[in-house]
Amino acid sequence: REETEQAKQTAMARLMLVIALCVLPALVSARWPVANPLSLKGRVYCDTCRAGFETPATTYIHGAQVRVECKDRDSQKLLYSMDATTDSSGTYTVTVKEDHKNQLCDAMLISSPQTDCASAAPGRDRARVILTRDNGMVSDDRVANAMGFMKDEAIDGCNKILQQYQE
């Protein structure tokens, strides 16, 4: 009888060990950053023709400051913020280690190093971004729409460029 009781305790201990080995990793993965971080990229341009969109005369800004923020959908409480600076091609990259499944995330312009192209273009000052794996996308890469600053005065040749869009 003592052997039967000991066998029951051993079986119960093994069962608890199996449960712990199955449940604990799930709990840990739910609370820790994702194993493969997401990479968010975007570009910042100077609207040299003041067109409100990119044209063949558009230039890209090196050294522009961008911020990525995620907020709670209901309360609008800020939950995540990361700043980035554009490289020589006007591209910024933000590595996002956390999943922002039920949050509203935006990339937004902060500043331009070009004093004659430092006013954010209306409607092009921010871009909504999806920073979750729970949306069917397999890739770790996310791309934000380009954001732009406007040149104080349009450069020469813009009239000819803009006429092409009217034809």
C-alpha positions, 0 to 999 in steps of 0.5 A, spaced: 500 500 500 505 504 501 508 503 494 501 505 491 501 511 495 508 513 493 507 511 486 501 516 486 505 522 489 510 520 483 505 521 478 502 527 481 509 530 481 510 528 474 504 531 472 505 538 475 512 538 472 509 537 465 504 543 467 509 547 469 513 546 463 507 548 458 504 553 462 510 557 464 513 559 457 506 561 455 506 566 461 513 568 460 512 570 452 506 574 454 510 578 458 516 579 455 518 583 449 518 579 442 524 575 440 524 578 433 523 585 434 519 589 428 523 594 424 519 600 422 522 604 416 520 611 413 522 617 409 522 624 411 522 629 405 523 636 403 517 638 399 521 643 394 515 645 390 510 646 395 506 641 392 503 637 398 506 631 395 513 628 393 515 630 386 521 629 381 524 635 385 523 632 392 529 632 396 530 627 402 532 630 409 538 628 413 538 629 420 530 630 421 528 628 427 522 623 428 518 620 433 514 614 434 508 614 439 503 608 441 497 610 445 491 606 448 485 606 444 480 608 449 484 613 454 489 616 449 494 615 454 501 614 452 504 607 452 510 608 448 515 613 445 521 612 441 525 618 437 529 617 431 534 621 426 534 620 418 540 618 415 543 621 408 537 618 404 532 621 409 530 614 412 529 613 419 529 606 422 526 604 429 527 597 432 520 596 436 521 590 441 514 590 444 507 588 441 503 594 440 496 590 438 491 594 441 494 601 441 494 607 436 501 608 433 504 614 429 510 616 426 510 624 427 515 629 424 519 633 430 524 637 427 528 639 420 535 641 420 534 645 414 532 652 416 528 653 409 524 647 409 522 646 417 515 647 416 511 640 416 507 639 410 499 639 412 497 632 412 504 630 411 506 631 418 504 624 421 503 617 419 499 611 422 503 605 423 501 598 425 506 595 430 503 588 432 504 581 429 497 579 430 495 582 423 497 576 418 503 580 416 509 575 416 515 580 415 518 583 421 519 589 417 514 595 417 514 601 412 511 608 414 508 613 409 513 618 407 512 625 411 514 632 409 516 639 411 515 644 406 520 649 403 519 656 405 519 658 397 518 653 391 525 652 387 525 654 380 522 649 375 516 647 379 511 650 375 513 646 369 513 640 374 506 641 377 504 642 370 505 635 368 500 633 374 495 637 371 495 634 364 
